[in-house]
Amino acid sequence: MHLEILKNFIKNNYKYSDFNDLEFLEELRKVLVFSLGTSDYLKQLKTADLRLEEASAIYWTKTRTISLDPIEIERIIKHKEEKSGIKFPEYFKSYFYYELIFHECIHTLQFKQYFKSENNIHSTLIEDSYEVSNGNFRLERDREFKSNIILDYIANRFYNINHQFFPIEKEADVKSAMLTREIYKSFIQDEDLLNFLNLNYLKTIFYGYVSDFKLTSPTKQFYSLIKRGDKFKKLEYKSLDFNDRIALGLPITIFEVYNHIFNIMPSEDRKVLSIKMGKNNFIFKQK
C-alpha cells in the first residue's frame, strides 16, 4: 500500500472535496486504487440515490462500483452534529465522506481476498461472512451449497439485522475509522473537532464489544448467531496483537480497552472522560 499518497491527496483537498463532481470522484478513485491496491476491484466511484437500499454508501461486487448517497450522508452529518453538540464547519464534512468511502474500500479488498486460497484467520472470517450473507448459515463445506429465492431473502434480512456482528463489517468499520482519524488529526487544529475525532473513533472500534453489561466479542456473537460456536473456539487469535484482533472483532481484555484509550486521548481529555459499560455498548461522556 502507498498510504502517504492518499494522505497527501486528502490533506490537499479536504477543504475543496466535491463528492458530486464526477471528475473529482474519478481522480479520487485513481488515488484509492493506487494507494490501497484495489487494482480491478474498484472500477467506479459515483453518487446515487440509495434510499431503497437503506444505505449511505455501498460497494457493488458485480460492477465493482462504490456508490455514495450525498443526501443520506448529509443527514448522518446533521445527526452527528446534534449528538455531539458541535456545528461542523463545511471543510470538516469531508471527513464523513472519506470515512464511508474507506469503509467500502475495505470491502473491495475483502472481496479480492475472498478469491484467494489462503489458509489464515483473516481469510476464514472473510469467507464465513460471505457464505452466511449468501444463506449458508451452517457453513457447510463438504457439499455444494445451493441458494434459492426464499433463502436469499432470509439471508439478506439476517445480514441487515445483524450486519454489525459480521467480521467483514467490523473490519471495515475499524480500519476506516483508524485511517480517517490518522489522516485528519495530522492537520485539524480545532480542539473540539480533535476531541470529536477521538470519541467517534473510540465509539466505532469498541462497538459490539459489550452485551448485557459484560465484555464480549462481535465475532464471537456472529458465530453464536449461526450456532457455530464450535468454529469460533477453533480460531487461533491469541497471538494477534490488539489492533489486529479489534479489526476482526476478536476478543480483547478490559485492560486493553483502557490502555488504548489512555494512549490515544490527550491527558487533559482523559481527565474529563467518563467510560462505563452500558447494556450493549461502552458509554463515553465528557464530564
Secondary structure, DSSP 8 states (H G I E B T S, - for coil): --HHHHHHHHHHHTTT--TT-HHHHHHHHHHHHHHHT-GGG--EEEE---GGGT-SEEEETTTTEEEE-HHHHHHHHHHHHHHHT----GGGGHHHHHHHHHHHHHHHHHHHHHTS---SHHHHHHHHHHHHHTT-TT---SS-----HHHHHHHHHHHHHHGGGSHHHHHHHHHHHHHHHHHHTTT---HHHHHHHHHHHHHHHTTT-EETTEE--HHHHHHHHTT-HHHHHT---TTS-HHHHHHTT----HHHHHHHHHHHS-HHHHTTEEEEE-SSSEEEEE-
